[in-house]
Every structure is written in C-alpha cells, then in structure tokens.
Amino acid sequence: MVELSELEHDALVEIFNIGVGQAAAAMSGIVGEEVTMSVPSITFLARSDAAQLLEQAHRQNGSASSGAGDTRICGISQHYEGAFQTEAILMFPEAKSLEIVRLMVGESIPLAELSEMEQEAMSEIGNIILNSCVGTLANIFQHELHGSLPVYHVGSSDEILDATGTRAETVVMMLHIDFILEKHQIHGYVAFVLDVTALHDLREQIDRYLARAMGQP
C-alpha cells in the first residue's frame, strides 16, 4: 500500500480542497443556498477495504428512514487520462442523492418525478465536482487530464466498484467530502481508482509540484 509522506499528503489535501471549493461555488448557484465543501481526509485503500468503508459510512450517514440495512449508493463515474490514468467516482447514499436533487428542482416536484430526474441531476453534480477536483489537479500539476462523460450507477459499494472496472490489485484513493448546505449536511466520498503505474505517476506529480513550490529546479 502507498505511504505518502506527511508533506505529500498535506499537499494533496490542500489541492483537493481548492477543487471542491470551486465546486461548492458552482453548486451554490444550482441549489439556491450557500454550499461549503471540504476534504477532511484522504486515505489509500485496497479495493476490498474501500468497499467495506463505503458500506459502513453510507449506512451511518444515510437517511434514518431508509433502514439500517439499506446501503444502496448513488455513484457517478468518469474516466480520466493524461498526467495519470484513473477512474473517478463520486458517491452518496441513495437517500441523500434524492435530497440533493430535490434542492436542485424545488419542493413541488412529486417523488415519482423526482426519481426520474435523479440520474440526469446527479450526473450534472458528479460532472461539476469531479471536474473541479481533477481540473485543479491538472492546473497545479501543469499537465492535462481528459475526462469521459459521466456515467450514473446505483447499487452496493461492491457493485459500483465492479461496474467501474475496479480490479482487486488496484488501489483506491478515498476522499471524504463534507457537503454542507445552509440547512443540510451530507457526507459523500470521491474514489480515484489507481493501478500501480497511475499511483507512481500521481506521486511523481505531487513531488514535482512540491519542488516547484519550494523553488527547486
């Protein structure tokens, strides 16, 4: 498993906080209330550990009315290539994703219609948040990262990781995101799936960024 130095880890957290800050500004305009987003932690996990973490976290943070055993997750994935190659996935508990969609479209929309709109609305949110995160990485690393169109998934954490082609030997970089609206608090995760080569490339880009920041050639 990868072991980033404290300096590398702090730099990565700082970069992603810039990215989600930009996403929060865009989201504020969409939902009509102030949105703040932060990344309090980043961890690197094996695929099986990532699935287990997601299941536990979404069970704790999902709607109480959805039942303790309901761990269905709404996921939006995009594939990126360039400075490094990764599958990026934004994930919320399914009950919370409907809550976000209702904020986007208003209280008057019936639940049946809301569910029909969920895929398009969540794909838009995924596109905003993932592209803000990845775009910030690309700018700071001074390398391009090109993304695919967002793909919408619903299922267990295992099913979503399987659907996005996450193999057992890959490493999952997990960003815990606090998604705080004026009257709501929602916890989500962004997962970046990295193979050994991509992991090496990411670390190399972080070290180059740190060298530039410290004025080293």
N, CA and C atoms as a LAMMPS dump frame, in Angstrom:
ITEM: TIMESTEP
0
ITEM: NUMBER OF ATOMS
651
ITEM: BOX BOUNDS ff ff ff
-5.0000000000000000e+02 5.0000000000000000e+02
-5.0000000000000000e+02 5.0000000000000000e+02
-5.0000000000000000e+02 5.0000000000000000e+02
ITEM: ATOMS id mol type element x y z
1 1 1 N 0.849 -1.199 0
2 1 2 C 0 0 0
3 1 3 C 0.884 1.249 0
4 2 1 N 0.398 2.296 -0.652
5 2 2 C 1.191 3.513 -0.759
6 2 3 C 1.301 4.209 0.588
7 3 1 N 2.479 4.767 0.835
8 3 2 C 2.715 5.543 2.053
9 3 3 C 3.211 6.913 1.634
10 4 1 N 2.313 7.892 1.576
11 4 2 C 2.733 9.257 1.281
12 4 3 C 3.395 9.854 2.506
13 5 1 N 4.376 10.711 2.281
14 5 2 C 4.94 11.457 3.403
15 5 3 C 3.889 12.447 3.898
16 6 1 N 4.103 12.981 5.09
17 6 2 C 3.153 13.953 5.641
18 6 3 C 3.033 15.165 4.724
19 7 1 N 4.168 15.591 4.15
20 7 2 C 4.173 16.746 3.252
21 7 3 C 3.378 16.442 1.974
22 8 1 N 3.575 15.253 1.412
23 8 2 C 2.841 14.863 0.204
24 8 3 C 1.335 14.77 0.482
25 9 1 N 0.985 14.175 1.616
26 9 2 C -0.423 14.034 1.99
27 9 3 C -1.078 15.403 2.171
28 10 1 N -0.401 16.299 2.908
29 10 2 C -0.963 17.631 3.159
30 10 3 C -1.128 18.413 1.858
31 11 1 N -0.173 18.242 0.927
32 11 2 C -0.27 18.928 -0.364
33 11 3 C -1.475 18.429 -1.147
34 12 1 N -1.704 17.118 -1.11
35 12 2 C -2.827 16.531 -1.827
36 12 3 C -4.163 16.996 -1.24
37 13 1 N -4.256 17.041 0.091
38 13 2 C -5.475 17.528 0.746
39 13 3 C -5.734 18.984 0.363
40 14 1 N -4.669 19.785 0.354
41 14 2 C -4.801 21.204 0.008
42 14 3 C -5.294 21.374 -1.435
43 15 1 N -4.728 20.581 -2.356
44 15 2 C -5.123 20.652 -3.763
45 15 3 C -6.61 20.308 -3.917
46 16 1 N -7.038 19.222 -3.276
47 16 2 C -8.431 18.806 -3.414
48 16 3 C -9.384 19.776 -2.718
49 17 1 N -8.951 20.415 -1.651
50 17 2 C -9.808 21.415 -1.011
51 17 3 C -10.025 22.625 -1.926
52 18 1 N -9.011 22.974 -2.714
53 18 2 C -9.192 24.037 -3.712
54 18 3 C -10.237 23.603 -4.734
55 19 1 N -10.127 22.343 -5.175
56 19 2 C -11.053 21.826 -6.18
57 19 3 C -12.494 21.801 -5.695
58 20 1 N -12.729 21.27 -4.488
59 20 2 C -14.114 21.192 -4.004
60 20 3 C -14.636 22.577 -3.633
61 21 1 N -13.733 23.496 -3.296
62 21 2 C -14.165 24.878 -3.054
63 21 3 C -14.758 25.487 -4.314
64 22 1 N -14.127 25.213 -5.458
65 22 2 C -14.662 25.701 -6.737
66 22 3 C -15.996 25.024 -7.059
67 23 1 N -16.082 23.735 -6.751
68 23 2 C -17.331 23.007 -6.986
69 23 3 C -18.446 23.568 -6.11
70 24 1 N -18.128 23.916 -4.867
71 24 2 C -19.131 24.451 -3.943
72 24 3 C -19.716 25.762 -4.465
73 25 1 N -18.856 26.597 -5.041
74 25 2 C -19.34 27.869 -5.589
75 25 3 C -20.329 27.618 -6.721
76 26 1 N -20.029 26.636 -7.579
77 26 2 C -20.943 26.3 -8.678
78 26 3 C -22.239 25.696 -8.145
79 27 1 N -22.133 24.846 -7.122
80 27 2 C -23.313 24.194 -6.556
81 27 3 C -24.225 25.191 -5.851
82 28 1 N -23.663 26.223 -5.249
83 28 2 C -24.464 27.235 -4.554
84 28 3 C -25.478 27.858 -5.504
85 29 1 N -25.036 28.134 -6.739
86 29 2 C -25.933 28.727 -7.721
87 29 3 C -27.031 27.77 -8.154
88 30 1 N -26.732 26.471 -8.162
89 30 2 C -27.705 25.473 -8.626
90 30 3 C -28.792 25.228 -7.579
91 31 1 N -28.397 25.092 -6.298
92 31 2 C -29.381 24.737 -5.268
93 31 3 C -29.995 25.957 -4.588
94 32 1 N -29.461 27.136 -4.86
95 32 2 C -30.07 28.353 -4.335
96 32 3 C -29.798 28.614 -2.873
97 33 1 N -28.793 27.993 -2.303
98 33 2 C -28.363 28.326 -0.947
99 33 3 C -26.862 28.099 -0.843
100 34 1 N -26.271 28.677 0.184
101 34 2 C -24.818 28.589 0.305
102 34 3 C -24.376 27.146 0.509
103 35 1 N -23.357 26.763 -0.241
104 35 2 C -22.786 25.418 -0.132
105 35 3 C -21.316 25.551 0.235
106 36 1 N -20.889 24.806 1.24
107 36 2 C -19.463 24.71 1.532
108 36 3 C -19.073 23.24 1.449
109 37 1 N -17.902 22.995 0.893
110 37 2 C -17.415 21.623 0.764
111 37 3 C -15.962 21.582 1.213
112 38 1 N -15.599 20.506 1.889
113 38 2 C -14.214 20.349 2.317
114 38 3 C -13.833 18.879 2.257
115 39 1 N -12.533 18.643 2.207
116 39 2 C -11.979 17.283 2.197
117 39 3 C -11.164 17.12 3.47
118 40 1 N -11.779 16.599 4.543
119 40 2 C -11.036 16.483 5.8
120 40 3 C -10.004 15.366 5.817
121 41 1 N -10.153 14.362 4.914
122 41 2 C -9.185 13.264 4.947
123 41 3 C -9.082 12.577 3.596
124 42 1 N -7.901 12.023 3.342
125 42 2 C -7.632 11.206 2.159
126 42 3 C -6.951 9.937 2.638
127 43 1 N -7.435 8.792 2.186
128 43 2 C -6.81 7.527 2.542
129 43 3 C -6.626 6.68 1.283
130 44 1 N -5.589 5.833 1.301
131 44 2 C -5.333 4.889 0.214
132 44 3 C -5.659 3.495 0.724
133 45 1 N -6.554 2.809 0.004
134 45 2 C -7.061 1.524 0.47
135 45 3 C -7.046 0.488 -0.64
136 46 1 N -6.956 -0.778 -0.225
137 46 2 C -7.191 -1.859 -1.174
138 46 3 C -8.656 -1.836 -1.587
139 47 1 N -8.965 -2.422 -2.74
140 47 2 C -10.326 -2.384 -3.268
141 47 3 C -11.346 -2.949 -2.271
142 48 1 N -11.046 -4.068 -1.625
143 48 2 C -11.991 -4.684 -0.682
144 48 3 C -12.21 -3.799 0.544
145 49 1 N -11.138 -3.147 1.021
146 49 2 C -11.256 -2.254 2.177
147 49 3 C -12.055 -1.002 1.822
148 50 1 N -11.883 -0.529 0.585
149 50 2 C -12.64 0.654 0.14
150 50 3 C -14.13 0.354 0.102
151 51 1 N -14.492 -0.826 -0.418
152 51 2 C -15.909 -1.211 -0.475
153 51 3 C -16.5 -1.3 0.924
154 52 1 N -15.733 -1.86 1.853
155 52 2 C -16.208 -2.005 3.236
156 52 3 C -16.377 -0.636 3.894
157 53 1 N -15.414 0.257 3.682
158 53 2 C -15.505 1.609 4.245
159 53 3 C -16.742 2.329 3.725
160 54 1 N -16.982 2.238 2.418
161 54 2 C -18.138 2.904 1.821
162 54 3 C -19.436 2.375 2.401
163 55 1 N -19.52 1.064 2.538
164 55 2 C -20.735 0.453 3.057
165 55 3 C -21.017 0.929 4.48
166 56 1 N -19.975 0.932 5.322
167 56 2 C -20.144 1.374 6.715
168 56 3 C -20.5 2.853 6.781
169 57 1 N -19.788 3.665 6.004
170 57 2 C -20.003 5.112 6.055
171 57 3 C -21.395 5.484 5.573
172 58 1 N -21.84 4.864 4.485
173 58 2 C -23.144 5.226 3.942
174 58 3 C -24.283 4.671 4.784
175 59 1 N -24.037 3.585 5.5
176 59 2 C -25.063 3.096 6.43
177 59 3 C -25.229 4.102 7.574
178 60 1 N -24.109 4.665 8.055
179 60 2 C -24.15 5.628 9.16
180 60 3 C -24.75 6.96 8.719
181 61 1 N -24.433 7.381 7.479
182 61 2 C -24.808 8.724 7.043
183 61 3 C -26.052 8.784 6.178
184 62 1 N -26.612 7.625 5.853
185 62 2 C -27.832 7.603 5.047
186 62 3 C -29.027 8.051 5.862
187 63 1 N -30.152 8.162 5.207
188 63 2 C -31.373 8.585 5.886
189 63 3 C -31.821 7.529 6.885
190 64 1 N -32.206 7.957 8.084
191 64 2 C -32.669 7.017 9.108
192 64 3 C -33.905 6.27 8.636
193 65 1 N -34.712 6.907 7.805
194 65 2 C -35.936 6.276 7.324
195 65 3 C -35.673 5.191 6.301
196 66 1 N -34.436 5.14 5.764
197 66 2 C -34.162 4.162 4.732
198 66 3 C -33.853 2.799 5.305
199 67 1 N -33.688 2.717 6.642
200 67 2 C -33.449 1.422 7.26
201 67 3 C -31.978 1.159 7.432
202 68 1 N -31.622 0.523 8.542
203 68 2 C -30.216 0.311 8.85
204 68 3 C -29.531 -0.576 7.83
205 69 1 N -30.295 -1.475 7.168
206 69 2 C -29.667 -2.39 6.227
207 69 3 C -29.574 -1.851 4.813
208 70 1 N -30.088 -0.667 4.568
209 70 2 C -30.103 -0.117 3.224
210 70 3 C -28.804 0.628 2.959
211 71 1 N -27.939 0.033 2.144
212 71 2 C -26.66 0.669 1.85
213 71 3 C -26.523 0.955 0.357
214 72 1 N -27.657 1.116 -0.321
215 72 2 C -27.593 1.454 -1.745
216 72 3 C -26.953 2.83 -1.915
217 73 1 N -26.072 2.9 -2.88
218 73 2 C -25.27 4.093 -3.109
219 73 3 C -25.536 4.612 -4.509
220 74 1 N -25.597 5.919 -4.634
221 74 2 C -25.656 6.576 -5.932
222 74 3 C -24.222 6.963 -6.303
223 75 1 N -23.758 6.499 -7.444
224 75 2 C -22.394 6.801 -7.867
225 75 3 C -22.368 7.403 -9.263
226 76 1 N -21.486 8.368 -9.473
227 76 2 C -21.272 8.964 -10.79
228 76 3 C -19.794 8.824 -11.101
229 77 1 N -19.472 8.163 -12.204
230 77 2 C -18.067 7.907 -12.519
231 77 3 C -17.663 8.577 -13.823
232 78 1 N -16.379 8.942 -13.888
233 78 2 C -15.781 9.467 -15.111
234 78 3 C -14.359 8.929 -15.218
235 79 1 N -13.949 8.592 -16.436
236 79 2 C -12.596 8.09 -16.672
237 79 3 C -11.711 9.246 -17.123
238 80 1 N -10.512 9.327 -16.561
239 80 2 C -9.573 10.404 -16.903
240 80 3 C -8.237 9.824 -17.351
241 81 1 N -7.628 10.484 -18.334
242 81 2 C -6.295 10.122 -18.805
243 81 3 C -5.486 11.392 -19.004
244 82 1 N -4.157 11.269 -18.866
245 82 2 C -3.277 12.415 -19.047
246 82 3 C -2.075 12.286 -18.138
247 83 1 N -1.977 13.199 -17.15
248 83 2 C -0.861 13.15 -16.197
249 83 3 C -0.808 11.808 -15.478
250 84 1 N -1.973 11.248 -15.216
251 84 2 C -2.096 9.87 -14.738
252 84 3 C -3.47 9.37 -15.156
253 85 1 N -3.67 8.067 -15.103
254 85 2 C -4.935 7.475 -15.536
255 85 3 C -5.731 7.013 -14.325
256 86 1 N -7.02 7.36 -14.3
257 86 2 C -7.835 6.983 -13.141
258 86 3 C -9.314 6.939 -13.501
259 87 1 N -10.043 6.166 -12.739
260 87 2 C -11.499 6.192 -12.757
261 87 3 C -11.916 6.949 -11.508
262 88 1 N -12.613 8.072 -11.662
263 88 2 C -13.055 8.874 -10.522
264 88 3 C -14.542 8.634 -10.305
265 89 1 N -14.931 8.414 -9.033
266 89 2 C -16.324 8.094 -8.719
267 89 3 C -16.785 8.953 -7.541
268 90 1 N -17.853 9.716 -7.738
269 90 2 C -18.489 10.458 -6.653
270 90 3 C -19.625 9.608 -6.109
271 91 1 N -19.705 9.44 -4.777
272 91 2 C -20.715 8.571 -4.187
273 91 3 C -21.414 9.218 -3.006
274 92 1 N -22.754 9.078 -2.982
275 92 2 C -23.595 9.494 -1.863
276 92 3 C -24.546 8.343 -1.53
277 93 1 N -25.028 8.262 -0.277
278 93 2 C -26.143 7.349 -0.004
279 93 3 C -27.31 7.718 -0.918
280 94 1 N -28.036 6.727 -1.421
281 94 2 C -29.109 6.99 -2.385
282 94 3 C -30.152 7.964 -1.826
283 95 1 N -30.495 7.806 -0.542
284 95 2 C -31.494 8.705 0.062
285 95 3 C -31.015 10.154 0.038
286 96 1 N -29.719 10.358 0.259
287 96 2 C -29.169 11.711 0.258
288 96 3 C -29.105 12.287 -1.155
289 97 1 N -28.894 11.424 -2.15
290 97 2 C -28.845 11.933 -3.515
291 97 3 C -30.213 12.502 -3.923
292 98 1 N -31.29 11.847 -3.486
293 98 2 C -32.63 12.382 -3.758
294 98 3 C -32.841 13.726 -3.056
295 99 1 N -32.279 13.847 -1.872
296 99 2 C -32.371 15.107 -1.118
297 99 3 C -31.687 16.237 -1.893
298 100 1 N -30.525 15.925 -2.479
299 100 2 C -29.799 16.931 -3.265
300 100 3 C -30.598 17.305 -4.508
301 101 1 N -31.183 16.295 -5.173
302 101 2 C -31.969 16.552 -6.388
303 101 3 C -33.17 17.438 -6.062
304 102 1 N -33.818 17.169 -4.923
305 102 2 C -34.974 17.997 -4.531
306 102 3 C -34.544 19.456 -4.333
307 103 1 N -33.381 19.667 -3.781
308 103 2 C -32.876 21.031 -3.608
309 103 3 C -32.665 21.701 -4.969
310 104 1 N -32.248 20.906 -5.949
311 104 2 C -31.982 21.461 -7.284
312 104 3 C -33.264 21.843 -8.006
313 105 1 N -34.319 21.017 -7.855
314 105 2 C -35.516 21.207 -8.699
315 105 3 C -36.694 21.815 -7.954
316 106 1 N -36.591 21.908 -6.612
317 106 2 C -37.668 22.53 -5.851
318 106 3 C -38.54 21.52 -5.131
319 107 1 N -39.252 22.016 -4.123
320 107 2 C -40.054 21.151 -3.251
321 107 3 C -41.335 20.646 -3.902
322 108 1 N -41.772 21.288 -4.968
323 108 2 C -43.104 20.982 -5.522
324 108 3 C -43.122 19.742 -6.422
325 109 1 N -41.964 19.22 -6.777
326 109 2 C -41.914 18.069 -7.688
327 109 3 C -42.284 16.795 -6.937
328 110 1 N -43.254 15.999 -7.429
329 110 2 C -43.619 14.74 -6.756
330 110 3 C -42.443 13.755 -6.745
331 111 1 N -42.443 12.864 -5.75
332 111 2 C -41.341 11.92 -5.577
333 111 3 C -41.115 11.06 -6.82
334 112 1 N -42.207 10.607 -7.469
335 112 2 C -42.069 9.758 -8.661
336 112 3 C -41.308 10.484 -9.763
337 113 1 N -41.65 11.767 -9.968
338 113 2 C -40.958 12.553 -10.989
339 113 3 C -39.529 12.839 -10.554
340 114 1 N -39.334 13.035 -9.254
341 114 2 C -38.008 13.31 -8.718
342 114 3 C -37.06 12.155 -9.023
343 115 1 N -37.544 10.937 -8.82
344 115 2 C -36.723 9.752 -9.078
345 115 3 C -36.32 9.672 -10.548
346 116 1 N -37.237 10.061 -11.436
347 116 2 C -36.933 10.047 -12.868
348 116 3 C -35.852 11.064 -13.223
349 117 1 N -35.806 12.17 -12.473
350 117 2 C -34.848 13.226 -12.752
351 117 3 C -33.491 12.975 -12.089
352 118 1 N -33.456 11.977 -11.195
353 118 2 C -32.268 11.772 -10.364
354 118 3 C -31.013 11.517 -11.195
355 119 1 N -31.13 10.647 -12.203
356 119 2 C -29.954 10.284 -12.984
357 119 3 C -29.314 11.498 -13.652
358 120 1 N -30.139 12.307 -14.314
359 120 2 C -29.614 13.484 -15.017
360 120 3 C -29.048 14.509 -14.03
361 121 1 N -29.779 14.739 -12.942
362 121 2 C -29.34 15.75 -11.971
363 121 3 C -28.046 15.322 -11.278
364 122 1 N -27.969 14.054 -10.85
365 122 2 C -26.764 13.59 -10.163
366 122 3 C -25.574 13.513 -11.115
367 123 1 N -25.827 13.201 -12.387
368 123 2 C -24.73 13.201 -13.372
369 123 3 C -24.161 14.606 -13.523
370 124 1 N -25.052 15.61 -13.477
371 124 2 C -24.594 17.006 -13.559
372 124 3 C -23.743 17.365 -12.336
373 125 1 N -24.2 16.944 -11.153
374 125 2 C -23.443 17.221 -9.929
375 125 3 C -22.093 16.503 -9.964
376 126 1 N -22.11 15.242 -10.389
377 126 2 C -20.859 14.492 -10.494
378 126 3 C -19.886 15.161 -11.433
379 127 1 N -20.4 15.626 -12.558
380 127 2 C -19.56 16.298 -13.544
381 127 3 C -18.922 17.555 -12.953
382 128 1 N -19.71 18.33 -12.194
383 128 2 C -19.193 19.559 -11.576
384 128 3 C -18.106 19.231 -10.547
385 129 1 N -18.399 18.312 -9.638
386 129 2 C -17.473 18.035 -8.532
387 129 3 C -16.222 17.31 -9.016
388 130 1 N -16.4 16.28 -9.846
389 130 2 C -15.232 15.53 -10.323
390 130 3 C -14.34 16.393 -11.2
391 131 1 N -14.943 17.171 -12.104
392 131 2 C -14.128 18.011 -12.979
393 131 3 C -13.436 19.138 -12.214
394 132 1 N -14.062 19.629 -11.136
395 132 2 C -13.404 20.641 -10.309
396 132 3 C -12.176 20.044 -9.625
397 133 1 N -12.336 18.829 -9.079
398 133 2 C -11.205 18.159 -8.416
399 133 3 C -10.085 17.859 -9.405
400 134 1 N -10.455 17.238 -10.527
401 134 2 C -9.449 16.816 -11.497
402 134 3 C -8.857 18.026 -12.224
403 135 1 N -9.69 19.025 -12.507
404 135 2 C -9.192 20.227 -13.16
405 135 3 C -8.16 20.957 -12.303
406 136 1 N -8.389 20.99 -10.991
407 136 2 C -7.419 21.602 -10.081
408 136 3 C -6.116 20.815 -10.078
409 137 1 N -6.213 19.485 -10.049
410 137 2 C -5.008 18.653 -10.146
411 137 3 C -4.241 18.973 -11.427
412 138 1 N -4.959 19.03 -12.547
413 138 2 C -4.311 19.272 -13.838
414 138 3 C -3.607 20.633 -13.855
415 139 1 N -4.274 21.672 -13.323
416 139 2 C -3.673 23.014 -13.295
417 139 3 C -2.428 23.051 -12.425
418 140 1 N -2.506 22.449 -11.256
419 140 2 C -1.383 22.507 -10.317
420 140 3 C -0.224 21.622 -10.781
421 141 1 N -0.566 20.47 -11.387
422 141 2 C 0.486 19.591 -11.906
423 141 3 C 1.027 20.06 -13.247
424 142 1 N 0.331 21.049 -13.856
425 142 2 C 0.729 21.59 -15.164
426 142 3 C 0.72 20.511 -16.249
427 143 1 N -0.266 19.627 -16.156
428 143 2 C -0.456 18.577 -17.155
429 143 3 C -1.947 18.432 -17.413
430 144 1 N -2.31 18.078 -18.632
431 144 2 C -3.726 17.924 -18.954
432 144 3 C -4.267 16.593 -18.451
433 145 1 N -5.536 16.602 -18.056
434 145 2 C -6.279 15.381 -17.731
435 145 3 C -7.596 15.456 -18.491
436 146 1 N -7.85 14.493 -19.359
437 146 2 C -9.049 14.499 -20.2
438 146 3 C -10.058 13.504 -19.65
439 147 1 N -11.314 13.952 -19.497
440 147 2 C -12.345 13.116 -18.892
441 147 3 C -13.416 12.665 -19.873
442 148 1 N -14.01 11.511 -19.565
443 148 2 C -15.143 10.994 -20.337
444 148 3 C -16.434 11.642 -19.835
445 149 1 N -17.543 11.317 -20.469
446 149 2 C -18.845 11.758 -19.979
447 149 3 C -19.185 11.006 -18.686
448 150 1 N -19.956 11.623 -17.778
449 150 2 C -20.311 10.947 -16.525
450 150 3 C -21.239 9.763 -16.764
451 151 1 N -21.049 8.706 -15.966
452 151 2 C -21.9 7.514 -16.017
453 151 3 C -22.53 7.336 -14.638
454 152 1 N -23.837 7.104 -14.616
455 152 2 C -24.612 7.011 -13.371
456 152 3 C -24.758 5.545 -12.951
457 153 1 N -24.576 5.273 -11.66
458 153 2 C -24.702 3.92 -11.115
459 153 3 C -25.515 3.975 -9.821
460 154 1 N -26.276 2.93 -9.549
461 154 2 C -26.911 2.754 -8.245
462 154 3 C -26.718 1.308 -7.829
463 155 1 N -26.328 1.099 -6.567
464 155 2 C -26.147 -0.263 -6.076
465 155 3 C -25.345 -0.258 -4.802
466 156 1 N -24.838 -1.419 -4.433
467 156 2 C -23.966 -1.515 -3.262
468 156 3 C -22.585 -0.97 -3.63
469 157 1 N -21.741 -0.755 -2.641
470 157 2 C -20.386 -0.277 -2.91
471 157 3 C -19.636 -1.266 -3.789
472 158 1 N -19.807 -2.58 -3.538
473 158 2 C -19.168 -3.605 -4.361
474 158 3 C -19.629 -3.515 -5.809
475 159 1 N -20.936 -3.347 -5.999
476 159 2 C -21.491 -3.299 -7.353
477 159 3 C -20.98 -2.083 -8.121
478 160 1 N -20.867 -0.948 -7.442
479 160 2 C -20.399 0.262 -8.121
480 160 3 C -18.92 0.14 -8.472
481 161 1 N -18.115 -0.385 -7.559
482 161 2 C -16.696 -0.569 -7.862
483 161 3 C -16.507 -1.594 -8.973
484 162 1 N -17.333 -2.647 -8.984
485 162 2 C -17.269 -3.639 -10.062
486 162 3 C -17.665 -3.015 -11.4
487 163 1 N -18.721 -2.198 -11.381
488 163 2 C -19.24 -1.593 -12.614
489 163 3 C -18.234 -0.645 -13.248
490 164 1 N -17.365 -0.066 -12.434
491 164 2 C -16.368 0.877 -12.957
492 164 3 C -15.038 0.189 -13.235
493 165 1 N -15.039 -1.14 -13.201
494 165 2 C -13.844 -1.891 -13.595
495 165 3 C -12.746 -1.916 -12.563
496 166 1 N -13.106 -1.744 -11.287
497 166 2 C -12.091 -1.739 -10.235
498 166 3 C -11.619 -3.166 -9.968
499 167 1 N -10.357 -3.443 -10.264
500 167 2 C -9.807 -4.786 -10.071
501 167 3 C -9.227 -4.921 -8.672
502 168 1 N -9.065 -6.154 -8.242
503 168 2 C -8.596 -6.433 -6.879
504 168 3 C -7.228 -5.838 -6.615
505 169 1 N -6.366 -5.767 -7.661
506 169 2 C -4.989 -5.312 -7.437
507 169 3 C -4.847 -3.794 -7.477
508 170 1 N -5.927 -3.073 -7.754
509 170 2 C -5.842 -1.615 -7.804
510 170 3 C -5.909 -1.02 -6.398
511 171 1 N -5.443 0.216 -6.3
512 171 2 C -5.527 0.979 -5.056
513 171 3 C -6.605 2.044 -5.229
514 172 1 N -7.383 2.267 -4.184
515 172 2 C -8.447 3.272 -4.233
516 172 3 C -8.062 4.435 -3.321
517 173 1 N -7.93 5.621 -3.908
518 173 2 C -7.662 6.832 -3.134
519 173 3 C -9.011 7.436 -2.763
520 174 1 N -9.332 7.404 -1.466
521 174 2 C -10.651 7.83 -0.993
522 174 3 C -10.582 9.235 -0.405
523 175 1 N -11.403 10.132 -0.949
524 175 2 C -11.559 11.475 -0.396
525 175 3 C -12.894 11.536 0.33
526 176 1 N -12.861 11.793 1.606
527 176 2 C -14.096 12.024 2.366
528 176 3 C -14.483 13.485 2.164
529 177 1 N -15.704 13.722 1.687
530 177 2 C -16.162 15.094 1.41
531 177 3 C -17.301 15.467 2.351
532 178 1 N -17.149 16.555 3.064
533 178 2 C -18.261 17.154 3.818
534 178 3 C -18.959 18.141 2.894
535 179 1 N -20.218 17.884 2.627
536 179 2 C -21.025 18.655 1.678
537 179 3 C -22.073 19.372 2.516
538 180 1 N -21.81 20.614 2.896
539 180 2 C -22.658 21.311 3.862
540 180 3 C -23.436 22.427 3.18
541 181 1 N -24.76 22.307 3.24
542 181 2 C -25.628 23.351 2.728
543 181 3 C -26.152 24.138 3.927
544 182 1 N -26.819 25.22 3.636
545 182 2 C -27.307 26.103 4.7
546 182 3 C -28.138 25.326 5.717
547 183 1 N -28.966 24.388 5.242
548 183 2 C -29.873 23.666 6.136
549 183 3 C -29.648 22.148 6.113
550 184 1 N -28.635 21.703 5.436
551 184 2 C -28.403 20.265 5.304
552 184 3 C -26.915 19.965 5.438
553 185 1 N -26.608 18.769 5.903
554 185 2 C -25.222 18.3 5.912
555 185 3 C -25.206 16.893 5.337
556 186 1 N -24.427 16.707 4.29
557 186 2 C -24.386 15.438 3.577
558 186 3 C -22.93 14.995 3.468
559 187 1 N -22.68 13.74 3.773
560 187 2 C -21.328 13.201 3.652
561 187 3 C -21.241 12.341 2.404
562 188 1 N -20.21 12.56 1.614
563 188 2 C -20.008 11.759 0.411
564 188 3 C -18.55 11.365 0.29
565 189 1 N -18.276 10.587 -0.72
566 189 2 C -16.892 10.177 -0.99
567 189 3 C -16.599 10.336 -2.471
568 190 1 N -15.35 10.687 -2.766
569 190 2 C -14.844 10.583 -4.124
570 190 3 C -13.746 9.531 -4.09
571 191 1 N -13.846 8.539 -4.969
572 191 2 C -12.834 7.495 -5.072
573 191 3 C -12.081 7.672 -6.384
574 192 1 N -10.771 7.629 -6.308
575 192 2 C -9.926 7.599 -7.501
576 192 3 C -9.277 6.225 -7.554
577 193 1 N -9.616 5.453 -8.57
578 193 2 C -9.087 4.095 -8.705
579 193 3 C -7.785 4.166 -9.492
580 194 1 N -6.704 3.667 -8.895
581 194 2 C -5.363 3.796 -9.472
582 194 3 C -4.682 2.432 -9.545
583 195 1 N -4.092 2.116 -10.705
584 195 2 C -3.242 0.933 -10.745
585 195 3 C -1.83 1.352 -10.323
586 196 1 N -0.904 0.403 -10.322
587 196 2 C 0.446 0.686 -9.808
588 196 3 C 1.111 1.808 -10.595
589 197 1 N 0.955 1.794 -11.919
590 197 2 C 1.574 2.826 -12.761
591 197 3 C 0.975 4.198 -12.462
592 198 1 N -0.357 4.258 -12.368
593 198 2 C -1.03 5.532 -12.096
594 198 3 C -0.644 6.07 -10.72
595 199 1 N -0.497 5.169 -9.756
596 199 2 C -0.114 5.562 -8.406
597 199 3 C 1.28 6.189 -8.402
598 200 1 N 2.189 5.55 -9.136
599 200 2 C 3.549 6.085 -9.271
600 200 3 C 3.519 7.457 -9.947
601 201 1 N 2.722 7.578 -11.022
602 201 2 C 2.628 8.854 -11.75
603 201 3 C 2.065 9.96 -10.863
604 202 1 N 1.045 9.633 -10.052
605 202 2 C 0.458 10.625 -9.152
606 202 3 C 1.485 11.115 -8.15
607 203 1 N 2.197 10.191 -7.541
608 203 2 C 3.194 10.586 -6.545
609 203 3 C 4.296 11.441 -7.165
610 204 1 N 4.687 11.089 -8.369
611 204 2 C 5.71 11.859 -9.081
612 204 3 C 5.233 13.281 -9.338
613 205 1 N 3.95 13.426 -9.721
614 205 2 C 3.392 14.756 -9.962
615 205 3 C 3.33 15.577 -8.674
616 206 1 N 2.985 14.944 -7.555
617 206 2 C 2.954 15.649 -6.27
618 206 3 C 4.344 16.152 -5.921
619 207 1 N 5.361 15.288 -6.09
620 207 2 C 6.734 15.669 -5.742
621 207 3 C 7.253 16.796 -6.633
622 208 1 N 6.869 16.774 -7.914
623 208 2 C 7.267 17.868 -8.803
624 208 3 C 6.608 19.187 -8.383
625 209 1 N 5.339 19.115 -8.017
626 209 2 C 4.621 20.3 -7.538
627 209 3 C 5.28 20.861 -6.273
628 210 1 N 5.63 19.996 -5.342
629 210 2 C 6.287 20.44 -4.112
630 210 3 C 7.647 21.068 -4.402
631 211 1 N 8.387 20.467 -5.333
632 211 2 C 9.705 21.016 -5.708
633 211 3 C 9.554 22.418 -6.287
634 212 1 N 8.547 22.615 -7.148
635 212 2 C 8.301 23.963 -7.719
636 212 3 C 7.898 24.938 -6.623
637 213 1 N 7.051 24.474 -5.696
638 213 2 C 6.572 25.355 -4.626
639 213 3 C 7.704 25.802 -3.724
640 214 1 N 8.724 24.963 -3.594
641 214 2 C 9.859 25.292 -2.732
642 214 3 C 11.021 25.906 -3.508
643 215 1 N 10.766 26.218 -4.809
644 215 2 C 11.768 26.904 -5.616
645 215 3 C 12.91 26.034 -6.052
646 216 1 N 12.702 24.711 -6.062
647 216 2 C 13.753 23.804 -6.507
648 216 3 C 13.653 23.613 -8.007
649 217 1 N 14.784 23.407 -8.693
650 217 2 C 14.759 23.213 -10.149
651 217 3 C 14.123 21.888 -10.527
